[in-house]
Amino acid sequence: MCSRLIARVDSVCTHPVPMKFSVAFVMTLMLASVSMAQASVLFSTLERTLVVEAKIKEQEISSGIALAGVSHLVISWHLNESFPVSVGDKYVNVKLRLCYAPVSQIDRGWRKTNDDLHKDKTCTKGIAQQKYIFSGNSTTWRVTKDVPGAVYFVRAYAVDAEGNQLAFGQTTDKAKTANLITVLPISGRTGNIDIAAAIFSAFSVVSLTGFLGLESMRSKRTSK
Amino acid sequence: MAPNSDWQEGNAKGEPGSSLHGVTGREPVFQMTMETVGEKEATDLKGRKFALPVDSEHKAKTVRLYSVAAPHMRTFHLSWIAFMICFFSTFAAPPLMPVIRDNLGLTKVDIGNAGIASVAGAVVSRLLMGTICDLVGPRYGCAILMMITAPAIFCMPLVSTPVGFILVRFFIGFCLATFVSCQFWMSSMFNSKIVGIANGTAAGWGNMGGGIVQLVMPLVFDIIRRDIGSEKFTAWRIAFFVPGVLQVMMGLLVLTLGQDLPDGNYAELKREGEKVNDSFQKVFLYAVTNYRTYIFALTYGYCFGVELTVDNIIAEYFYDRFDLNLQTAGIIASTFGLMNLFSRPLGGVLSDVVAARWGMRGRLWNLWIIQTVGGVLCIVLGLTGQLGPAIAVMLIFSFFVQAACGATFGVIPFISRRSLGIISGATGAGGNIGAVTTQGIFFMSSKYTTEDGIMLMGIMIVACTLPVIFVHFPQWGSMFCPPSKATEEDYYISEWSKEEQSNGLHHASMKFAENSKSERGRQSPPRSKEETVVVEGV
């Protein structure tokens, strides 16, 4: 059987290119289907052991309007006192993330919430990562210019050494309707872009009319 | 010069329908009375010799892909590059969609509308372009369209609302009508025996623009972000100057280097030649009353329309479903369009090969099989959840869908001789309408996920290819029915009224009917000499 297989492969190598491609495809298919299944953490299994607060620094309020590129968020977190300190024994780091509120997820499948945290797209913007201590910590973060205009809350994941989520805390309630922060984005337009666009457009139209005019003048001259 | 030879050289100068005469259909010449150029060196109006062998009309008899000799090969290259750049501009937004949707706050409905808008404009512009080429020539048609739509491309960097985005994509989409000027130009420059391959290659390489853009735009975006240090929301705007500048440059090149006909430009030739004008109403009537026009407009909507749809959604699909970064998603998405390098020309070649043995019935079966297999593969693509297999399926799917486009234009030239231009334009427009419909139903709302949309699109492809079964030519038959006793002459003469026949207007159609006897397949009477296509450099 092996010799037949080898003879087969040999014959494929002498066959034209399409045959080689189809063999390559089949092998890719086989290799790709043996994909490693990673253990996925479900959000519903996480306990809410952290308390997180976020404030817009310039206005000293916890919900309101922040400007991308300008405003700062002051985020502070600590272990909820109603839990014993031993709960945090396995926590190594705390990851702070900016998460979309449900109102900003409507009709936008690329921001969808999924219980499987490997597939979850709610909290795609990372803010900071800090070492875990039960008494907590805080950080000041300037809302970066690439944050899209949307309504957000802040969530903190307690993770172990491999990065698997063990617990969480967030600035809003379970329904994700309270204490939300609205970010107003930058437009991305600059004065230079506006000017360049105007110049290039004008060039296109003017050179076209110029050419056509020239050619019609030339043909009128030769026909006379 | 015998009155027949004009026709046999594939020329019907000036008649509407001649504009897209022989569009990608190989028309084997039945009688071999083509004048060979050797006894007398052919020269153009200015007395210069042609670089390629030409027929009595000065149309090239071969295609030399590595040459840029004026006028034939220069036209070939100008034409397909211009069409490719228009494809590039129309589909410049989709690979950057993950950035644009965040900048403008787009919802899935907005993105869907923009995708529809990008292909909807060309429905009208493709229908008009055939007439424009007839009137002012393909050089002006192509260049004017490109340079008028360039400002729309430059408006994209200024867009800040979803409505603005949709409007700008709509206006940019008009430039897809360069497909028509490209095919028209090929038909004017290349002999009817090789015009099929010239057209198929030019169309296929032009469609590649939809693939190249998926590679180039993320790359340009990345360079601008890294090396110039712009913010994401600014970098994509600057990246849009690339297609804009390319389009203006190409428009200028077409104006300066292009030439309408082998002998010169329209303006010069109009002063000397005669133009025979057919009646637009008659030509339109015969196109509109031929049921095959509608069937092929529908089926082309589900091969070319699907190609346009996939160009619009595939990068975002890979980015979202498989969690890739922008550049990787772009590279994978680009392979879809790049398959056009050979798949569309091969579709046309397959159609010709099958026709040599089985005639028109073979062509119809060929088209139906290729397009249906494409539909099945589309269903499989939607169901595939792993990255490797998804890429493999997408590649095979792209081959079949693009080959179906080539195969469609293997049949179109035979539907009507008189109304060929309008039917070809209607088919092209049908392709865009298919894209509009498909995106509207499956990729607009959040009712279907993108993968479900792809799977349902596959089912629709299979369903909308079934009407090919009903295409029946009395002289050649259909997929399941043999031919009746009618002849090719009966079919093509039915487009001319008794008065027109008495005026002798139908002679060109009769010559075409004679030539089209090859569509009977191998059991047709043996021919004395058969010319083979000479394509160098392929």
Interface residues (C-beta under 8 A of the other chain):
Chain A: F25 T28 L29 L31 A32 S33 S35 I106 D107 R108 G109 W110 K145 D146 P148 G149 A150 P185 I186 S187 G188 R189 T190 I193 D194 A196 A197 A198 F200 S201 F203 S204 V205 S207 L208 F211 L212 E215 S219 S223
Chain B: P98 R101 D102 N103 G105 T107 K108 V109 Y140 A143 I144 M147 I148 A150 P151 F154 C155 P157 L158 S160 E231 K232 F233 T234 W236 R237 I238 F241 G244 V245 V248 G251 L252 L255 A267 E268 R271 E316 D320 Q386 L387 G388 P389 I391 A392 L395 I396 S445 S446 T449 T450
